[in-house]
Amino acid sequence: MQSRTETKNCDQIRRPRGRPKTASDNDRQAAILAEARKTFHQFGYGGTTMDLVAARCKISKQTLYRLFASKTELFMAIIAEHRATMLALPRPLGESMPLAETLAEIFMVDIDEAAERDREAFVHFIVRESQQFPEVATLLHTHGIAQSRRMLADWLKDQVDRGRIALGDPLSGARMLMDMVFGAMASPPGRPNDWQDRETRNEHIHRCFNAFLNGVRCKQGLGAD
């Protein structure tokens, strides 16, 4: 029969001592980002402080600064998180879906209306803040637009390497696609949406994909997609 000490030792071996620190920090970061995003929306970039974010998250300032060294870093993380709602990249290696379908998935054309409203609200918010705070404009360009463009260019370059399209400058192609699609998706702040409905707009976006692909598709691949 095992002694109480032996049983305790066995239990210590069997049961891990709580969750790994990294996983706990990841969960905490996600919760902070969600609350920080609401705070930035409510008070603007200028009115939001790390003290305010810590108070609303019900955590110590020490914990917040350990996970995000500054307000700039916190906002940068929010932009990076938002980027994932704009472009579904990177893609699975060797993906073989028709290119037009893949582009529709990359740009998340058919997300639900609630997700789309949330995405557009953030775009309008960050554009307004960029006009007032040069720091926000720099973060948006560096960690949002430029990074998204580079990721899309990498995907286009992979299609070139696989012989699916012929495109001399993938970065220029990425710029073209983003201008066409995002120009149709979100009307500028303060200007009315001139689309009859989402279906009409999405049909236009699919025509943009086809127009782009018809210009870059390799001749031998015309029948492949």
C-alpha positions in Angstrom: 0.0 0.0 0.0 1.4 3.4 -1.0 2.2 5.9 1.7 0.6 9.4 1.6 4.0 10.8 0.5 4.4 8.3 -2.3 0.8 9.1 -3.5 1.6 12.8 -3.5 4.7 12.3 -5.5 2.9 10.2 -8.1 0.2 12.9 -8.4 2.9 15.5 -9.0 4.4 13.4 -11.8 1.0 12.7 -13.4 -0.5 16.2 -13.3 1.2 19.1 -15.0 1.6 22.2 -12.8 -1.0 24.4 -14.5 -1.0 25.8 -18.1 2.2 26.8 -19.8 3.1 30.5 -19.3 3.2 31.1 -23.0 -0.4 29.9 -23.5 -1.6 32.0 -20.6 0.1 35.1 -22.0 -1.5 34.5 -25.4 -4.9 34.3 -23.9 -4.3 37.4 -21.9 -3.0 39.3 -25.0 -6.1 38.4 -26.9 -8.4 39.7 -24.2 -6.4 42.9 -23.9 -6.5 43.5 -27.7 -10.3 43.0 -27.7 -10.8 45.5 -24.9 -8.1 47.9 -26.2 -9.8 48.0 -29.6 -13.1 49.1 -28.0 -11.2 51.7 -26.0 -9.5 53.2 -29.0 -12.9 53.3 -30.8 -14.5 55.1 -27.9 -11.8 57.6 -26.9 -9.7 57.8 -30.1 -6.0 57.3 -30.3 -5.2 60.6 -28.5 -7.6 59.9 -25.7 -6.5 56.3 -25.0 -3.8 55.7 -22.5 -2.1 52.6 -21.2 -3.5 53.4 -17.7 -7.0 53.5 -19.2 -6.6 50.2 -21.0 -5.2 48.5 -17.9 -8.1 49.7 -15.8 -10.7 48.6 -18.4 -9.0 45.2 -18.7 -8.9 44.9 -14.8 -5.2 44.1 -14.9 -2.1 45.9 -13.4 -0.1 48.4 -15.4 2.9 46.1 -14.8 1.1 43.2 -16.6 0.0 45.4 -19.5 3.5 46.8 -20.0 5.0 43.3 -19.8 2.8 42.2 -22.7 2.8 45.5 -24.7 5.7 47.8 -24.1 3.9 51.0 -25.2 0.7 52.3 -26.6 2.3 52.3 -30.0 3.1 48.6 -29.7 -0.5 47.9 -28.5 -2.0 49.8 -31.5 0.4 48.0 -33.9 -0.8 44.7 -32.6 -4.4 45.8 -33.2 -3.6 46.7 -36.8 -1.9 43.3 -37.3 -5.0 41.6 -35.9 -7.2 43.6 -38.2 -5.0 42.7 -41.2 -6.1 39.1 -40.8 -9.8 40.3 -41.3 -8.8 41.9 -44.6 -6.7 39.2 -46.3 -6.8 35.5 -45.6 -3.1 35.0 -46.1 -0.8 33.1 -46.2 -2.5 30.3 -48.1 -2.0 26.5 -47.7 1.1 25.3 -49.7 0.2 23.8 -53.1 -3.4 25.1 -53.0 -5.0 24.1 -56.3 -8.4 25.8 -56.3 -9.3 27.9 -59.3 -7.6 31.3 -59.0 -10.8 33.3 -59.0 -12.2 31.3 -56.1 -8.9 31.6 -54.2 -8.9 35.4 -54.7 -12.5 35.5 -53.4 -11.3 33.6 -50.3 -8.2 35.7 -49.9 -10.3 39.0 -49.9 -13.1 37.3 -47.9 -15.7 38.6 -50.2 -18.5 36.5 -48.8 -18.1 37.1 -45.0 -21.3 37.7 -43.1 -22.8 41.2 -42.8 -21.9 41.6 -39.1 -18.2 40.8 -39.7 -18.2 43.1 -42.7 -19.7 46.0 -40.7 -17.1 45.5 -38.0 -14.3 45.5 -40.6 -15.6 48.6 -42.3 -16.0 50.4 -39.0 -12.4 49.8 -38.1 -11.3 51.0 -41.6 -13.2 54.2 -41.1 -11.9 54.7 -37.6 -8.3 54.2 -38.5 -8.5 56.4 -41.6 -9.9 59.3 -39.4 -7.2 58.8 -36.8 -4.5 58.7 -39.5 -5.6 62.2 -40.6 -5.1 63.5 -37.1 -2.1 61.6 -35.8 0.9 61.0 -38.1 2.0 58.1 -35.9 -1.2 56.2 -36.7 -0.7 56.9 -40.4 2.8 55.4 -40.2 1.6 52.4 -38.3 -1.2 51.8 -40.7 1.1 52.0 -43.7 3.9 49.9 -42.3 2.0 47.2 -40.4 -1.2 47.3 -42.3 -1.2 48.3 -46.0 2.5 47.6 -46.9 2.5 44.3 -45.0 -0.7 43.1 -46.6 0.5 44.1 -50.1 3.8 42.2 -49.5 1.9 39.1 -48.4 -0.4 39.3 -51.5 2.6 39.8 -53.7 4.3 36.7 -52.2 1.1 34.7 -53.1 1.1 36.1 -56.6 4.8 35.3 -57.0 4.1 31.7 -55.9 1.5 31.5 -58.7 4.1 32.8 -61.2 6.6 30.1 -60.0 3.9 27.4 -60.4 3.3 28.6 -64.0 -0.3 29.6 -63.3 0.0 33.3 -64.1 2.5 35.5 -66.0 3.3 38.6 -64.0 6.5 40.6 -64.2 6.0 42.6 -61.0 4.0 40.8 -58.3 4.1 43.8 -56.0 2.5 46.0 -58.7 -0.1 43.2 -59.2 -0.9 43.1 -55.5 -1.3 46.9 -55.5 -3.7 46.6 -58.5 -5.8 44.0 -56.8 -6.0 45.8 -53.5 -7.0 49.1 -55.2 -9.8 47.4 -57.2 -11.2 45.3 -54.4 -10.8 47.5 -51.3 -11.9 50.5 -53.4 -15.2 48.7 -54.0 -15.6 47.2 -50.5 -15.4 50.3 -48.4 -16.7 53.8 -49.2 -14.5 56.6 -47.8 -15.6 58.1 -44.4 -18.3 60.7 -44.8 -19.4 59.5 -48.2 -22.5 57.4 -48.9 -22.2 53.8 -50.1 -23.2 53.9 -53.7 -23.9 50.2 -54.2 -27.4 49.0 -54.6 -26.8 46.1 -52.3 -24.0 43.7 -51.2 -24.8 41.2 -54.0 -24.3 43.9 -56.7 -21.0 45.0 -55.1 -19.8 41.4 -54.8 -20.6 40.7 -58.4 -18.5 43.7 -59.3 -15.6 42.4 -57.2 -15.8 39.0 -58.9 -15.6 40.8 -62.3 -12.5 42.6 -61.0 -10.9 39.2 -60.3 -11.8 37.9 -63.7 -10.5 41.1 -65.4 -7.2 40.8 -63.5 -6.8 37.1 -64.1 -7.6 37.3 -67.8 -4.7 39.8 -68.1 -2.1 37.7 -66.2 -3.1 34.1 -66.8 -0.6 32.0 -68.7 -1.9 30.9 -72.1 -1.3 27.2 -71.4 -3.3 27.7 -68.2 -6.4 29.3 -69.7 -8.4 26.1 -69.4 -7.0 25.1 -66.0 -9.1 27.3 -63.8 
